[in-house]
């Protein structure tokens, strides 16, 4: 099968869940014997050198990139606000990308075109005009729900007003796009149910994102806590600020031996400076699994999110304990007290971390159950399942 995968950014390096999910999917398709062509925006914010791209995706048939500036800008944002468009979307509607996709589809025939995430939806109409291949929109999140949650938690009334406008316009766009493709692949059951209720005309199936299952586990030191995630994603940034300002002082007060390690793209030197006692900013790390190998507890302090937390799955597969908010745990069949600990306010979150630090039996129980759960997300099997759903 010849598959064209369209992305709104280069899914590399593997520093965030979105890049990991897309990269694993493409790699799985090729492992199954399919021929994959990748066409992606190479944005200024996530720019990757051409040589790096070609090396990272040397298992594909071809990689095509279109340079684009999708950065937030005040004047275009104001115009979008006045003219009633979704600024979240129009930043990714790039004329050169339309032309590149037209060229690719006129040069060869594809059996399936996969659009990775809502921000590739501006190209649906163009692809319909130049290709007869079925279109699969792989929804990593119900995007407008994230912005609704951000607005809900925003204390500033002006920012809250603007975030609510962004959420409402994104919702209108998202629900318009879903029926325009042949298949919608939801990452989670809850996202699928949400989309089916809002847009019953769309053909929606559930197909979780997959990971590589490591052969070895490394439980690590329970007094060493870690968080990894891109600080360029607003929910991560807000969650870590809450962790540092509200949760960590409660932990360190009762357990002065505890340390917290932070890593991820955008984790610059000035982030939350000065850092609280026992907190280390390790910046961007190239090998996440190698970085957290010696740490014992992964924390997921999200208040607004959707889809699956790929980093959580990888941590569970590696034998780590996890403390998460309910929002951070959504999308995965995580059960409080069975495979993770879930807490939604600063005192409960801090108590969960402290409990894991001092209860070896609980750590082992959760670790074993977490590893079993993560093993069900083998990327190759899930990719094969998605292609079968599109063929039915």
N, C-alpha and C positions, 0 to 999 in steps of 0.2 A: 504494500500500500504506500502511495506517495502522500505525505502529509505536509501541509504548510502551517507552521505555527507563527502567529503574529503576536508580538508583545509590545508593551508601552515603554519598555526600558530593556537594557541588556541584562538578562538574568544571571549576572556574574559581576563581582565575586559573590560567594555564597555567605553573605553577611546578614541576611534577613530571611524571614520565613517565606516571603513571596518569591524571592530569587531561588531559594532551595526547592520550593514546590514546582516551579516551572522547569528548572534545570533537571530535576529528578524525572519529571514527566517525559521530557525530550529524550533523556538518556534511556529511559525504559522503553520508549517506542523503538529506538534503534536496536536495543538488546533483543527485542521481539522480532527483529528482521524487517522493520519498516524503514522507508527512506524519508528522512525529515529535512525539510528546508526551513530555516529560521529567518524571519524578517522582523527586525526590531528597531524602535527608536533608540538612538544613542543620545540620551539627554545630557545637557550640560551638568545637571545636578548629579547624575550617576554615570558620568562619562567613563568609557573603557577604551583603551587603545586598541586599534585594529588587530595588531599582532597578538595581543592577549586574547581577544575574542576568537580569533581563528584557532589558537592553540587550545583554548578551553572547550571549544565545540568542534574539535577535529573529528568527532564520531558522526557528525551530521553530513548530509549531502552538500549543503552550502549554507553560508550565513550572509545575510544582506543587512546593512545598517543604514539608517537615515539620521543624520545629525539634527538635533532639535533643541530649542530652548523652551522648556516647559516651566521655568521658574515663576514663582508668584510675583506679579507686578501690580502696583497700585492703580495705574491708569486703565489697563485692560480689565482689572477687577471692578473698577467703578463703572466702566462701560457695560460690563456684563450685568451689574446690579441694575443699571438704568434700563437696559433693553430686555431684561427678563430671561437671560440665558443662564446656563449652568457653568460657572467659571471652573468648577472642578473638571469638566469635560472639555471645554473648548481649548484649553491649554494643550491638549493632546491631539487636536485635529490639525495635522500638519500636511500642507499641500504636497510636499515632496514624498510623503509616505503614500498618499493616494497614487501618485505617479509610479512609484516603485512597485506597489502591489499590482497595478494594471500591467506593468511590464512583465512581472513574474508570471502572472496568470495567462498572459498572451503567449509567452514563450513555452510553457508546458502545462499539462493538465494535472490537477491534483485530485485525489480521491476523497480528501477531507481537509477542510481549513479550520484550524483551531484558533480561536481568539482568546487570549489569556487576560481575563479580567475586563471590567466594564470600560476601562479607559482605552480599549481598542475598538469599542463599539462605533466610533465615528466612521470606521472603514467598512461597515456592513454593506451599505448601499453600493459602494464602489465594487466590492467583491461580488455582489450579486450580478452586477452588470457585465463582469469580465470572466466569471467562472460559473460552471454548473455544479461544482463540488458542494456537498452539504456543509453548512456552517455550524460549528460547535462553539458556543460561548461558555468558557469555563469560569464560573463565578467564584472567586476566592472569598468574597464576602457579599452580603447584601449591603452595598456601599452606603446607601442613605441612612441606614440604621446607625452606623458608626457616627455620623455627623449629628444625628438626633441625640445620641448619648453624650457627645461632646458638648452640645448646646445645653443639655440638661444639667451637666456638672459645672458649667461655666458660671462663676459668680459675677463677672462683669456684665452689667445689663446691655451695654452696647455690643459687646462681643457675642453675648447670648442671642441678641436679635439677629445679628449677621449670620451666625452659625445656623440658626433656624431657617433663614432664607436659603442658605446653601443646601441644607438638608431637604427642604421642600422641592427645590428645583432639581436636585439630583434624583429625588424619588420620581418626579414626573418623567425625567429622561430614562431612568432605569426601567420603569414599567413599560415604557414605549418600546424599548429595545428587545426585551425578552421574547415577544412573539415574532420578531423579525428574523430570528435564526431557527435552524432546524432542530437543534438540541441545546439545552442548557444543562451544564454539568455543575451541580451544587457541591461544595466541599463538605457540607454537613447536613444532617437530617433536618435540623431546626431551620437552617437557611432554606432548604428545599420546601419545607412546609410553609414558611413565610412567603416565599415567592409564588407557590401554588395558590395560596389564598388570595394574594394580591393580583395575580395574573394567571387565571385559570386556563387561558388559551395557549400558554407556552408549554412546550414539551420538556419537562424538568425531571432529571434523575439525580440520584445521589452517588457521588464518587469521591471519596476522601483523597487528599494528597498523601503520597507515600514517602517513605524514608528508607535509607539503607539500615539494616539491622546489624549492629556490630557483633562480632563473635565473642568479645570479652566485655565484662562489666567492671566498672571502677567506682565503688561506693564513695570513696573520698572521705575527707575529714568533716564531720558534722558541724564543727564550729566554723567552717569556712563556707559562707553563703555566697551565691552568685546570681547575677542577672546579666543576660546578653540579649541585645536587641537594638535596632537602629533608632537613634535619637532624632532622626529626620522624620519619623512617623509620630504624629502628635500624641496618639494614645500611649505609646511607650514613654515619651518624654513626661507627660503628665503623671503617669503611673510611678515612674522612678522618683519624681519630685515628692509625691505622696509618701513613698517608701522612706526616703531620706528625712523628710521633715516630720512625719507623724509616727512611723513604725520603728525605724532604727533606734531612736533615742530610748524607746521602751525596751528594746532587746539589749542594748549595751549597758543599760542601767542594772539589769539583772544578771547579765553574763558578759563581763568585761573581756573575756577571751575571744569573743566572737569577732569575726571580720566579714566584711561585705566587699566583694569584687564586682566591678561594673565594666562591661565591655560592649562595643557595638559602634557602628558607623555614626559619626556625628558626636561621639563622646569626646568632645574637645577638652582642652586643659581647663577652660573656664566654666565647665558644666557644674553647677551647684557649688561653686567655690566660695568659701572654704568648705571642704568636705568634712562631715562629722567624724568623730573619733572612730577608728577601725574601718573606715571606708577607703577603698582604693579605686582610682580611675585608671583602668588598663588600656583605654582607647580602643582602636580598631584592631582586631586579632584576625589573622589569616586562617588559623586552624582552631575553630571553636572547641571541638572535642578535646584537642590537645591542651587548650587553655584551661578548661574546667575539669580536667582529668582528676586532679587532686582535691577538688572541692566537693562538698557533700550535699548541699541543699540548694536547689534552684527555686527562685522566687518569681512569681508572675503577678505583679501588682496592677493589672489592667482594670480600668473603670469603663472603657469604651473600646469595643473590638467586635470582630465577626470572624467567621471561618474557623480554621484550625490553627492552633499555635504549634508551628513546626518545631520550634526550639524546645517546647515542652515534650513533644513526642521523642525527640532525639535525646533529651536528658533522661527520660524514663527508660529508653532503650539502652542507655549507657549505665543504668543502675543508680541513678540519682534519686533522692527524695525531692518532692515538689510541694511547695506551698503556693496556692493560687487564690485569687478572688473568684467569685462565681462567674464573672464576665470572662476572666482569663481561662477558665476551665470549660466554658461553653464550646460546643462543637465536638467535644471528645466525651466518651462515656466514662468520665472520671467520677468517682464516688468518694465522698469525704469519709476518711477513716478506713477505706479499703485499699486504694492505690495512691491517694494524695491526701493532703489536708487542705480544706477550703475555708477561707475566712474573708469577711467583707468590711470589717472596720479595723482601725489601727491596733486596738487592744487584742482582738481575736487573732489578727495576723501575727502580731509579735508573740503571743502565747503559743501559736502553732509552731513557729520557728524554734522557740525555746523548748517546747515539748519534744521535738525531733532531736534537738541537740542532746537531750538527757535521757532518752528512752531508746536503747539499742534494739529491744525486741520490736517496738513499733516501726523503727526504721527498716528493719529487715522484712517485716510483713509487707509494708507498703512498697518496698523496693522490688520484691518478687512479683507482686501483683501488677505493679507498674510496668515491669519488663514484659510480662505476659500480654498486657494490653497493647503495648507498643509493637510487639511482634506481629500483630494483626494488620499492620500498616505497611507491609512490604510493597515497595514502589512498583516493581515489575508486575506483580499480580493485579494491583489496582489499575495500572495502565491498560492491561489486557481486558480487564472488566469494563473499563470505560469505552474502549473501541467496540466491544461486543454490544454494549447498550446502544451505541450509535448505529450499529448494523441491524438491530432488531426493528 
